[in-house]
Amino acid sequence: MVRGKALFFGMTVVLACLMALGGRFASAAGAVVVTPSNPGGWNMADTRPGGAVNFVADSIAPSGAGALQLTTDATTTSKAQYIHDASGSLVDVSDLSYYAKQNAANIPEGDASYQLLINANGPAGGFTTLVYEPYWNGTVLAGAWLSWDVDAGQFWSSRSVTCSNGALVGGAGGPPLYTLDQVKMACPEAEVLGFGVNVGSNNPSYDVEVDQVNFNGTVYDFELDAPTPTPTPSVRPPESKDACKDGGWQGLTRDDGSLFKNQGDCIQLVNTGK
C-alpha cells in the first residue's frame, strides 16, 4: 500500500511538472464563427456513406441562428464526423465543452459525442480516440439543447494503448471509462491531433445538432452563410434599339430604374418613350 501511494505521488509530481512547463496550446479564450463557405479548418474527416454533416437554421440554438447537424441513415455502417486538427500536449488541455440537441435517435439516450484524437505516447505513436458520450455523463433530453462539461466528464478509448505510466483499455462505446486527468497521468507524453464531434457507426437513424464546441477556450459557433444580397441595378436607359438586342436589355432600365420584361419591352421604350 505504501509503495502504491508513493507511485501515485510520483506520478502526480511528474504530471504537475509537465503542466508547469507549458505547451503549444494558446490559453486565450476566443470565439470563431464557422460557416459552410468558411469552415476554418473543420472537415468531415471520417464521415462514411450514409452519414452527413450539414449547417442548418435553428432559432433556439445556443448562439446565433444556426447549428451543425449530424445525421446517419438506417445502416449500421453510416457515420457522421466533423473534426478540427490540433497540435499540442494533452496535459495543457483543460477546457472542453459543447452543446448538443437530439432531434432523433434509435435509442432514447443517443446524441453526438465529443472526440479527442491523440497519440498517447507523443511522437512514438499510440493513436487512439477519446470519446465523451453524453449518456455516460448525464441525461439526454430529446429536443432540448444541453450543455456538456467535457473536461469534467469521462471518456472511453477507441483502442488499447500502453503508456509510460499506465495503460488505456479500449472500449466499444462504454467502460472502462477514464477522466481527462487519469489519461494525462497514465500518458503524460500524449499529444492531441484533433478534436470534434461525431455520430459513430452502429448508431443508425440519428439526427442531432451541435453548437458552441469549445476546445481549450476557443469556442466554435456554427452558422449558415449570410444570404447574398440582390444587387440593385444602376439606372441605364437604352440609347438605341441595338442596345436592347442580344440580351442587352437585361442590363438596362427605364428612367425610374425599373427593369424590362424582355427585349421587346426595351425596344418599345426606345420607339415610344414608354
Residue pairs with C-beta under 8 A, 6 or more apart in sequence:
11 165
11 185
12 185
14 165
14 188
15 91
15 181
15 184
15 185
15 188
18 89
18 91
18 188
19 91
19 92
22 92
23 88
23 89
23 91
23 92
24 87
24 88
24 89
24 92
25 86
25 88
25 89
25 92
25 93
25 192
25 216
26 216
26 217
26 218
27 216
27 217
28 217
29 217
29 218
29 219
30 217
30 218
30 219
31 218
31 219
31 220
31 221
32 40
32 218
32 219
32 220
32 221
33 64
33 221
33 223
34 40
34 42
34 68
34 220
34 221
34 222
34 223
35 55
35 222
35 223
35 224
35 225
36 55
36 224
36 225
37 225
38 225
40 84
40 220
41 84
41 85
42 82
42 83
42 84
42 196
42 220
43 82
43 83
43 84
44 53
44 80
44 81
44 82
44 83
45 81
45 82
45 83
45 194
45 196
46 79
46 81
46 83
47 53
47 79
47 80
47 81
47 82
48 77
48 78
48 79
48 201
49 75
49 77
49 78
50 72
50 73
50 74
50 75
50 77
50 78
50 79
51 70
51 71
51 72
51 73
51 78
51 79
51 80
51 81
51 199
52 69
52 70
52 71
52 72
52 80
53 68
53 69
53 70
53 80
53 81
53 82
54 68
54 69
54 71
55 66
55 67
55 68
55 69
55 222
55 223
55 224
55 225
56 66
56 67
56 68
56 69
56 209
56 224
57 65
57 66
57 224
58 65
58 66
58 67
58 101
58 209
58 211
59 65
60 145
61 67
61 99
61 145
61 209
61 211
62 99
62 145
62 147
62 211
62 212
63 211
63 212
63 221
64 221
64 223
65 223
65 224
66 211
66 222
66 223
66 224
67 101
67 209
67 210
67 211
67 222
68 82
68 197
68 209
68 210
68 211
68 222
69 207
69 208
69 209
70 80
70 81
70 82
70 112
70 197
70 198
70 199
70 206
70 207
70 208
70 209
70 210
71 80
71 199
71 206
71 207
71 208
72 78
72 79
72 80
72 199
72 203
72 204
72 205
72 206
73 204
73 205
74 204
74 205
75 204
76 201
76 202
76 204
77 201
78 201
78 204
79 198
79 199
79 200
79 201
79 203
80 198
80 199
80 206
81 115
81 196
81 197
81 198
81 199
81 200
82 196
82 197
82 198
82 210
83 115
83 117
83 194
83 195
83 196
83 198
84 194
84 195
84 196
84 215
84 220
85 193
85 194
86 117
86 192
86 193
86 194
86 195
86 215
87 191
87 192
87 193
88 191
88 192
89 190
89 191
89 192
90 116
90 118
90 183
90 184
90 187
90 190
90 191
90 192
91 184
91 188
91 190
92 216
93 116
93 151
93 180
93 192
93 215
93 216
94 151
94 216
95 151
95 214
95 215
95 216
95 217
96 114
96 116
96 132
96 149
96 150
96 151
96 180
96 195
96 214
96 215
96 216
97 147
97 148
97 149
97 150
97 151
97 212
97 214
98 114
98 147
98 148
98 150
98 197
98 210
98 211
98 212
98 213
98 214
99 145
99 146
99 147
99 148
99 210
99 211
99 212
100 111
100 112
100 134
100 145
100 146
100 148
100 197
100 208
100 209
100 210
101 111
101 143
101 144
101 145
101 146
101 208
101 209
101 210
102 110
102 111
102 140
102 141
102 142
102 143
102 207
102 208
103 142
103 143
103 207
103 208
103 209
104 142
104 205
104 206
104 207
104 208
105 111
105 142
105 203
105 205
105 206
105 207
105 208
106 203
106 204
106 205
106 206
108 140
108 142
109 134
109 135
109 139
109 140
110 135
110 140
110 203
110 206
110 208
111 133
111 134
111 135
111 140
111 208
112 134
112 197
112 198
112 199
112 208
112 209
112 210
113 131
113 132
113 133
113 134
113 197
113 198
113 199
113 200
114 131
114 132
114 148
114 150
114 195
114 196
114 197
114 213
115 129
115 130
115 131
115 132
115 194
115 195
115 196
115 197
115 198
116 129
116 130
116 132
116 155
116 192
116 194
116 195
117 127
117 129
117 130
117 192
117 193
117 194
117 195
117 196
118 127
118 128
118 129
118 130
118 187
118 190
118 191
118 192
118 193
119 125
119 126
119 127
119 190
119 191
119 193
120 126
120 127
120 128
120 161
120 163
120 168
120 183
120 187
120 189
120 190
121 161
121 163
121 164
121 187
121 189
121 190
122 189
122 190
122 191
123 191
124 189
126 161
126 162
126 163
126 187
126 190
127 159
127 161
127 193
128 157
128 158
128 159
128 161
128 168
128 170
129 157
129 158
129 159
130 155
130 156
130 157
130 158
130 178
130 180
130 183
131 155
131 156
131 157
131 158
131 173
131 198
131 200
132 148
132 150
132 153
132 154
132 155
133 156
133 173
133 174
134 140
134 146
134 148
136 153
136 154
136 156
136 174
136 177
137 148
137 153
137 154
138 146
138 148
140 146
145 209
145 211
147 212
150 214
151 180
153 179
154 177
154 178
154 179
155 177
155 178
155 179
155 180
155 183
156 170
156 171
156 173
156 174
156 175
156 176
156 177
156 178
157 168
157 169
157 170
157 171
157 176
157 178
157 183
158 170
158 171
159 168
159 170
160 167
160 168
160 169
160 170
161 167
161 168
161 170
161 187
163 186
163 187
163 188
163 189
163 190
164 187
164 188
164 189
165 185
165 186
165 187
165 188
166 185
166 186
166 187
167 186
168 178
168 183
168 186
168 187
169 176
171 177
173 200
173 202
178 186
183 190
184 190
195 213
195 215
196 213
197 210
197 213
199 206
199 208
210 222
211 221
211 222
212 219
212 220
212 221
213 219
213 220
213 222
214 220
233 251
233 253
233 257
233 259
234 253
235 253
235 255
235 256
235 257
236 251
236 252
236 253
237 252
237 253
237 254
237 255
237 269
238 244
238 248
238 249
238 252
238 266
238 267
238 269
238 270
240 270
241 267
241 270
241 271
242 248
243 252
243 266
243 270
244 252
244 260
244 263
244 266
244 267
244 270
245 263
247 263
248 266
249 260
249 262
249 263
249 265
249 266
250 260
252 260
252 266
253 259
253 260
254 260
254 269
260 266
260 269
268 274
